[in-house]
């Protein structure tokens, strides 16, 4: 066998293993926007760009001056995402956010509905001891939603979204969930940041 060919089976296996978790997942953004417009879905959005990682040691909920916040790029991302919800005619039943300022600001800048906070969406970065309880609370919340109703928008954090879905979204990215009962969902795919 010529040199350089021996790695092909290993490369093919690696490709299959990499793509396998996405098998059956609609990844085309237009199809995902159409699904959200039909209702019965959840747009689980990671807050828009807020440079840095985690929060300062003196972090306090309710005091944005102690937190990592959106920059101008992040604010633009959030507004563009809101424009995309309107352009794609997505009727939104509710908009909920974590209590962190960068998530609340993202949700508000979407401009698609009154923003409520939901502690289950709070950041798990550096707070893994809360993961089991928050994932359970998120599943209970999802179970409370009407499958046939308009879609719901949730704005959260990477660690929290990953704990629930296994997906690692980029800042401003949206993971689309198709609701099932009881308390179950399928990951329909991800829409990249706008």
N, C-alpha and C positions, 0 to 999 in steps of 0.2 A: 504494500500500500504506500502511495507517495506521502512524503512528509507533509504535514499540514492538513491531511484528510482525516487523521485519527481523531481529531478533536470534534469533528462534525456530530457524531452521535451524542457526545456529552453536551455540546452546545444546543442541540435540538431538545434534549431532555431538560436542560436549564430553561429554555424558552417555554416549554410546556408547563413546567413547574411555576414559572413566573406568571404566566397568563391564566393558569388553571383557576385561581380564586376569582377571576373576573368572568369565567365561563357563564354564559347565560345572562350577563349583566349588560343592559343597554347603556352604551357609553356615548352615544351621539347626542350632543347637547340639544338639538332641535326636538328629538324624540322625548327627552326629559322635560323640556319646557312644555311640550304638548301634554305629557302625563300630568304635570302640575296643574295645567289649565283644565284638565278633565275632572280634577278633584280626587279625594281619597288618597292623597300623597302628602308627604311632609318634606319641606325644604329645610334640611339641617345644615345651616351655614356656619362656617368658621368666621369669627370676627375678621373684619378687613385688616389690612396691614398696620401693625403696631410694632415698630422696630424694637428688637431685643428679644429676650426670653424670660418667661416668668414675671415676677413682680419684685420690687425692692423689699428689703427686710422690714421696712416700716409700713408696708401695705395695710390699708384699711378700707373695707367695703364702705362705699358712700363718700369717700374722699378721693376724688380723681387725681389730686396733686400727689398722692402717694402711690399711684399706679402707673403701669406702662399703658400709654394711650395711642390712639390712631394718629398717624401723621397725615400730611396733605394727600399723599398717594392713597392711603387707606380711606380717607374721606371720599376721594374720587371713586375708588373701587365700590364703596357702599352705594353711592348715588347711581353709578352705572348698573349695579345689580338691581336697584329699585326700578330704573328705567326698563331693564329687561323683563321684570315681572309685569310691568304695564304693557310693554310692547307685545309680549306673548299672551296678553289677556288672562293672566292668572288671577282668579278670584281668590282672595285670602280671607279665611275665617278669623284667624288670630295671628298676632305676631308676639312671640315671647323671647325673652333674652335672659342670659345670666345676669347676676347682680354687678358684675365687673363693668367698669365704665366703658372699656373698649367694645364690649359686646352691646351694651345699651346704646352707645353712640352709633354703632353700625346699624342696629335695628331702627333707630330713629331716622337716620339718613336714608334708609330705604324708602321712606315716605309712602308706605303701603298700608298703614293701619296704626292704631293706638298700640303702644308697646307696654306689655306687662312683663314682670320679672318672674322667673321660675328658678328656685334654688337648685333644682336637680341639674340645671344647665351650667352651674358654676364651674370654674376651672378646677381640674384635678391635678394640674402641674404642681408637684411638690406636696400634694395632698392625697396621695394614693390610699390612705386609710379611709377615705370617704367613697372610694370607687364602688364598692358593692352596694352601699345604700343609695348612691346617686343613680347607678344603672337601674336598680330596682324601681326607684321613683320615676325615672324616665320611661321605663316600660309601662308602669301604671298610668302615667300621663298619656302615652300613646294609646293604651287600651281604652281610655276615656273618649277618644276622638271618634267622630262619625265617619265611617268608611265612605259613605256616599256623599259627604259634604265637601265644601270647598277645602282647598289645601291649607295647611298650617305652616308658618315659617318660624323656625327656632334658631336663635343665634347663640352660639356657644364657643367652645375652645377646642383646639386640636386634641388634647389629651382626653377630654370628655367625649368628643365625637368618636375617637378611636376606641375608647373603652366600650361604647355602645355598639359600634358597627364594624370595627376592625379596619376601617378605612382611615388613611392619613391625609386629610385635606390640606391644601395650601391655604394661606391667608386669603380670605374672601371667597374661597371655594364652597360649593354647595353639594352636599351628599343628598340624593333624592331617595326617600324611603316610600315604598308602596305598602300601605297599611293592610294588615290581615287581622283576624281575630283568633283567639283572645290574646291581646297584648303582643302580637307578633308582627313582623314586617320583613320585607325583602329589600335589599339594597338594589335599587333600580340602576344606579350609576352615579357619576359625579359630573358636575358642571364646573369648569375651571373659572378662576377669578376673572372678572371683566375689567 
